[in-house]
Amino acid sequence: MKIEEITLEKLEPGRFIEEQCEEIARQVGDGLAINALSGGVDSSVVTMLGHKAIGNKLKTYFIDNGIMRRNEPGQVVNVFKGLGVHVEILDAREQFFSALKGLTDPEEKREAITQTFYRDVFGDLVKKSGAKFLLQGTIYTDVEETVAGIKRQHNILTQLGIDTKAQFGYTLIEPLIQLRKTGVRKVGEALGLPKEIFARPPFPGPALAARVIGEASPERIAIVREATAIVEEELTGTKAFQYLAILHEDKVTGIRNNKRDYGYQIEIRCWDSTDARTAKPTRLDFGILEKLASRMTTEVKGVVSVTYNIASKPTSTIEAV
Ligand code: XMP
């Protein structure tokens, strides 16, 4: 089925919210639905839409998969508590790390995360809760890139011919599928989400596993988590579309306290973009880059080298994995 994009010119947030709420309520009927909130723009908007549409017939979970950013579970739950939405944290760290163990190929990592989310974690939740529907924040760009064969977005199922009802026991509802990111932000603002949420830079579904080249082990995720916290602290004030830290697979020779230190390399990326389809590296001030390098090599254990990506998308993509 061809999905028709709702462009920014055509989008009327108030009307969109009304229509989507009616549609969610109609589909769920007397049943129950669940959704996973990551705190990203898309899942936050879906959570608010769902609660507006069906209230406590929607149960919202934060899946702690072990690959989220520092303090993320607690922060997200608190923001939504302030909005009157109860979110339950589900500890699935072991499940995800055992699925990722030994995997180095990007698409295999994505597939492992997809299967753990949709088959294991949601499959289980659906069985326990009796929910028949899973609400999720797939957006137009996710479908486009996956269908074009550029990068499999972890949340694309139906468009790849996967029948979630037959395979996992629930029906997907995807209210944002006709929108791009800017449209989703507009809807989020109209729903009353705080700016820290609706204006948040994008973060990939496979989370920090998309920012570790090679195996996403708990140790390597911990390194990229610290690096991510530094990049976010230092670059929040810029107007960049997205900024990130990547842990490389290869180690390089460094020097620390006059001794050889064979250590990790972190790559920093900071992007100017409007819709993630194309992007250019932000012309960051060199002083900011030097500060980032200094913090990375002193605060993140084992890091000896820091690089800044200067290629555009295309040929690069925004994330490295
Ligand atoms: P790329 O790396 O394809 O990223 O240029 C484009 C935008 O999508 C985000 N991204 C993802 N989001 N699941 C997601 O939900 C994914 O697998 C994924 N990969 C990339 C990325 O952060 C960027 O904003």
Residues whose N, C-alpha, C, O or C-beta is under 5 A from the ligand:
A	BS01	XMP	K151 R152 Q153 H154 P202 F203 P204 G205 P206 A276 T317 I318 E319
